[in-house]
Amino acid sequence: MIARCLTRLAAACRLPLSPFSAPPSAATARAPRRIATAAALVAGLHLALAPVAAQAQSRRSLAVVRDAETEQLLRDYLKPILKAAGLPNNNTHVVLVNDRAFNAFVADSQRIFVNTGVVIDAKSPNEVIGVLAHETGHIAGNHLSRLHEAAARAQLLAVIGMLAGAGAVAAGAATGSSAMVGGGAAAIGGGMSVGQRSLLAYQRGEEDAADRSALTYLQRTGQSPQGMIKTFERMANDQMMAARYADPYAQSHPMARDRLQNLETKAQASPYWNAKDAPALQARHEMVRAKLAAFTGQPQSVARQFPASNTSMPARYARAILAYRLGDNASAQTQIDALLREQPNNPYFWELKGQSMLELGNPRGAVGPLQKAVSLAPNAGPIRTLYGQALVATGNPADAKKAIPELNRAVRDDPDDSSAYRYLAMAYSQAGDTAMADLATAQGYFADGAVAQAKHYAMRAKAGLKTGTPAWVQADDITSASVPKLGR
């Protein structure tokens, strides 16, 4: 499901993210203000190199996209890389961000954020795998905790420079020397520059290390590094004009051309340089590319990209999605049914059929297709949540009772999915269980980071629940939760 989170803030979709281009880790959120301020200078470890694009992204809140098909594909890309890096594959997952920029980043050891633009622009699975290998290198290298230490050191250098400058200004004022005052101002600025450049140089070193690690992981998994090289070629071309005026020492990442030169010889020496992606994996990649383009692109652009003359399955998939987006349910259903005749066991086609019915006003009709989708993909949390939503939307108390176990499994598998909690609260309410509805509401608010609201509903839930039961304990945990404050 491409959730309607696309137009919402990330906090309403899945995760409470900071306004920076990368969300702070829990450790950073609890850090003293001086550390958090220094960390804001770097805003995470990014693949993208263009500073202007990074600054533009940092001013936007990120919208997280939930889609079972894309998430499963990215998990399949990432799993062998994590194994090659010696990391447990159940601890790290990919979060998809609705942004057309070609960018990926990590903010903690558990999440790799990948923009939709990476998947849409990558012509092969290998290109995306190269990106994931690079980001895994940051996690395996423990660069995030080191980055926080480096940010603290950079802040210290800046403070030392400011103190030295302030001392010079004071001496100049006492002696009446305008030259000394001027020198003091320069010293203050110089201290800030030294501190910032130290931190940025540190990041450049970590980027190089992540690149080298990525090559190692690709070789261990028998995959070609050509995808990485293609990514750097694309980035180098994008930087060609900007690099003429850029100060390489003021870049948080190495210039793409430099990175390309450093890697190309090593990459071409890989025994797997000419290895190709499996045809089945390439086919899945093309389907997901078309899906993301159709859901996130402008309708006119999607229509041009996938004209009726293109009879490939990805193009037909995109046109079916476009018909649904434009509100033409009859055309959407006709096109989806044609896809299902060719692949009757494709859970994502059944999901699209149900989603289009649900969101175009036919929740009863959506229940059957979504139930089928869940049976074909029982571990796909977003599909199960959508199925629960459809059951709740029928307004039938019997359907609401059916929705409760489905949504409880959804939140058990993905406790950060606040939308599932909201539908679960509706299901309990329709079933007449007010206390459990309050508990689900509290859990949804808590998942969004809205602790005050969560506490309010948790107190209400406790009043209606039997003391000591698992549900009562869950409500009590929320009422006892403390709110971490930045700057303590």
N, C-alpha and C positions, 0 to 999 in steps of 0.2 A: 504494500500500500504506500503510495506517495501521499503522506498525510497532509491535511490542510495546514500543517505546521509551517508550510512554506512562507506564509505571510505573517507568522507570529514571531515573537521573540523566542529565543532558545529556551528561556525559563518556562515558557508555556508549553514547550514541546517535549523536552527531555531533561536538559541540564541547565542549571543556573550558570550562565557564562558571564564573564566580565566584559566591559566595553572594549577591551583590548582585542587584538586580532587572535590572541590565544588565551584561553581561560586559565586562571591561576590554579595551581594545585591546592589541595587542602592545606598543605604545609605553608604555602605562600599566603593563603587567606588568613592564617592565624599568626603570621609573622609580624614583627614590629613594623610600623609605618615606614621607617627608613629603608627596610629591606624591600617592602612592596613597591616603594617608589623607585628604587633602583631597578627592580625587576621590570617595571613598566617601560624602561628604556629599551628593553630587548623584546618584550612582548612574545615570548615563546621562541621555539626553534623552528624556523620556517624553511621550507624548500625553496620558496620563491625568493628572488633576489632583488627585484626592482623596488627601491625604497619608497618611491612615490605610491606605487600600488599598495605596498604594505601599510603606509600611513593612511591611505584612503580606506583600506579595509578596517583599520583599527578604530575608525570613527563609526563603524556600523555594528549593530548587534547581529549575532550570527543566528540564522534559522537552521535548525537541525532537521534533516529529512529522514523519515523512517520509511524504508521500503524493504520488504523481506527478500525479494529477489536480488537486489543490489547488495544487501548486507551479506547474503549467503555467498555470492560471488567473491566479494572482498575477503570474507573469511577463508574461502578456499585458496585465494591468492596468498594470504598472510600465513596460513598454518605452517607450510614447510619452511618459510623464512624464520618464523619464531623457533622452530625446532633446530634449524641450523645455527641460530644465535644462542641456543641453550636456554631459551625462555619458555615457561609453561604456556601452552596455547590457550588455556582457559582464563588467563589473567589479563590479556590484552585484546581489545577489539577496536574495530574501525567505526568512527562516527562520521556520517556523511553530512556535509555542510552545503546549503543551497547558495553556491557562489560560482560564477562562471570563470573566475580567475584560476589559472593553473597553479594550485598551491596545496600544500599539505603541511601539517605541523604536529608536534606532540607537546602536551602540557603536563603530563604526568606519566607514570609507568603503565597505566592501564588503558589509555585511549590514544589512538592515532586519528587525527582529524583530517579528512580528505575532502576537498571541494568537489562538487559535481563536475566542475570544469575539467578536472584531471581525467575522470572516466570518459566524459564526452569527447575530449580532444585526443585521448590516447587511441591510436589505431590498432593496438594489439594489447593483449593481456600483459605481455612482457614489459611494456612501458609503465603500466600501473604497478606491477610487481617490483620494478626498479625503484619507484618512489617509496613503496612500502618497505623495501629493504633498507633504503637510506634512513627512513624514520625509525626503523627498528634498531639501526646502528646507534642512534641517539639514546634509545632506551637501554640497550645492552651496555653501552659505554657509560651509563649513569651520568650523562651530561646534564640532566635536569638539576640534580642536587648540586653538582659542581657549578652549574650556571648560577644558582642562587648564591653560592659562596663567592663566585666571581663578581656578581652584582654588588654584594656587600663590600668587597675589596675596592671595586670601582667607585662606590659611593664614598668610601673612606679616603681614597685619593682625592676626590673632588673636595671633600671637607678640609683635608689638609691644605689643598691649594687655596681654598677660600680663607682659611685661618691665616695662612702666610700673607695673602693679599690684604686681609683686614689689618694685620700688623703693620704692613708697609704703609697703608693709608693713614693709620694712626700716627706713625712716625712722621709722615709727611705733613700732617696737619699740625703737629707739635712744632715742627721746624719751619713751617710756612713754605715748604718746598713744593711747588707745583709739579716739578719733575717726579718727585717721589710719589705724589698722589697719583699721577698718571701711571707710574710703574706699578702701583698697587692695584689699580683697576685691571691692568693687563695680567697681573698675577692671578687675580680672581678668575678671569676668563680662562687663563692657561690651566689653572687647576681643574676646572670643569672639563676642558678639552682633554687633558691627560687622562682623567678618570674615565671619560666616555670612550676614548680610543683604546684604553687598556681593555675594557670590557668587550668592545667590538672585535679587537684582535683575538681575544680569547674565543669568541664565537667562531671566527674564521677557522681557528685551529680545530674546533669541534666539528665543523662542517667537513673539513678534510678527513677527519677520522671517521665520520659517518659514511662518507663516500667509500673509503677503503674497506670498511666493514661490509658495506653493501656488496661490493665485488666478491668478498669472501663468502657471504651467504649464498649468492647466486651460483658460485662455483660448487659449493657443497650440495646444492640442490639440483645441479645439472642444468641450470638455466642460463640463457644468453644474457650478457650485459649490454646487448645492443639497445635495449629499451632505455637504459640509463643514459647512454650516449645520445640517443635521439632527444631525450628530455633536455640535456644540456645544450644540444645544438639549437633547439627551439628557444631556450632561454637566452643563449648567446645572441641569437638573431634579434630578439626583443630588446636586448641591452645595447645593441651596436651603436645606436645614436646617443643614448644616455651616457654610455661609458666614456665618450669623448670629453664630457664635462665633469665626470664624477671623480671624487677623491677616493682612490682605492683603500686608503687607510680609514675612511669614514664609513665603510660598508660593514654591515654586520655579517655578511656572507662574502666568500670569495667571489670575484667577478666570474660570471659563467664561462667566459672564454678561458680564463685561467684554470678553472676546475676541469673543463673539457680537455685541455692540454695535459693536465696532470693525470687524468684517468684513461685517456684514449689508448695509449700504448699498453697499459696494463690490461685494459679490457679486451683489446684485440689479441692478447696472448692467451686468453682463456680457451681451454679446450672445447668449451661449449659456445664459442662465439657464433657459430652458425646453427645452433639449436633453434628449433621452431616450436611455437605454442601448439598444443594438441588441437586438431580441428574442432573437436567438441567444445573445448574451452574458448576458442576464438568465436564460435557460433554464439555461446552464451554472452560473451563480451559484446558482440554486436547487438544482441537483443537488449541488453541493459543500456548501452549507449543510446539506442533509439528511444527507449522508454524514458530515460532521464531528459533527453532533448525534447521529447514530446510533452512531458509534464512541466518542464521549467522554461521552455522557450516561448517566444511570442508566436501566436497562432499563424500569422502570415509567414514567419520564418520557417516554422515547422512544415507548413504546406509546401513551401518551395523546396525544402530539404528532402521531403518524402513525397514526390508527386505520384499521381495514380499510375504513371508509366512504370514506376519501380514496383515490381511484383514480389520482391524478396520478403521473407517473413518479418525481418526487423522493420521494413518500411510499412508493411500492413499493420504491424503492432502499433507503430507510431500513429498511423492514420486512425485506427480504432480509438486510441487514447485521445486524439485531437477531437474526434466527433463527440466523445463524452465530455471533454472540456468545454466544447461549444454548446452543450446542452441538447445535442441531437441524439436522444436515447435510442430511437429506432435504428438509425444508421450505426450507432455504436454497437448495439446488440447484434445486428446483422453481421458486422465485421468480426466481432468477437466470436460469434458462433462459427464462422468460417474458419477461424484459427483453431477452435476447439475440435472441429471435425478432423483436422490434421494432427493435432496433439491433444487427445481427450484426457490425458493424465498430466497435463501441465497445470500445476496448482496456481500459477500466476495468471493464467488466462481465466481460470475460474474466479480468482480474486478480483480481477478487473471487471468481470461480468457482474459480480456482486457489488463491488464498490460503485460502479456506474449506476446501478439500479438504486442503491441506497441513497446516493447523493443527488440523484435526480428524482427523488420522491416516491420510491417504491420499496420500502424496507421489507415488506413481506416477501416480495419477489427476490430480494437480495439474500434472504436467509439460506435458501437451498444451495445456490452457487458457493456461498462462503463456507457452509458446512462441508461441501465437497472439497474446497480448497484446504480447509483445516485437516481433513482426512488424508490428503495427499502430502501435506507439509505440516505434520503435527508439532514440529519444533519451531515454526515460524511465528514468533510472538506478535508481530504487527498484524498478521492475518487473523490470528485468534482474537485479538482485540477488536478488529473490525467486525468479526462475526458476533462478538458480544454486543457491540454497538448496534448492529442490525437487529438483534433479538430485543434489545431494550427499546429501539425505535418503533417497533410494532405497536407498543402500548398495551400488549397483552400480558397480564400478570403471569400466565403460564410460561410465556417466552422469557419473561424476566427471571423466573426461577431457573430456567435452562441457562441463562446468561451468567448466573452467579458462579458456578464451578469453572466455566470457561475463562471468565475474567480473573478469578482467583488464581488460576494457573498462569495467566498472562502476567500478573503482577509478581507472582512468585519467581517466574523466570526472568523478569525484567523489572525490578523494583524502582527503577528511575523513570518508568513510563507513567507520568502523571495522568495522561489521558485515559489510560485503562482504569485507574482509580476513580476517575470521574464517572465513567460508565458503570463501574461496579457500584458506586454510591446510588446511581439512578436505579440500578437493578434491585438493590436492597430496598430502596424506597418504594418501588412499585410492588415489591413482594411484602411490604408492610413491616419490614424490620428496620425501624428508625435508628436504633443504636448502632447497628452495623453500617447503616448508611452514613452516620456521623463519623464512624471510625474510618471508612473508606475516604470520606471527604478530607479528614485530617491527614491521612496518609498521602493523598494527592497534593495537598498544600505543602506537606513536609518534603515531598520529592521535588517540588518547585523551589524549595528554599524559603517559603513563606511561613516561618516558624510561628509567628504570633497567631496567624489564622489557624494553623495546624493545632496549636495548643487549645484554642477556643473550642474547636470541634472535638478534640480528644477529651476535654473535660465533659462535654455533653455526652459523648459515647460512654465514658466511665459511669456516668449516672444511670445509664440504662443497661449496663452489662454486669454479669455476675462476677463478684470480686474473685480474683485469682485465676479466672479462665484465661486461655491464651489471648483471646481478643482484648480482655481487660488489661492484660500485661502490655500488649502492644500500645494501647491507648495511654497507659501509665508511662511507658517509655517516652512517648512524645511529650507528655506534660512535663516530664522531668528533664527534657533536653535543654541544653544551654545554647545561647546564641553567640557564636564566636564573633568578636569585634576586632576589626582592623585597628591596629595602633596600640594594642595592649602590650 
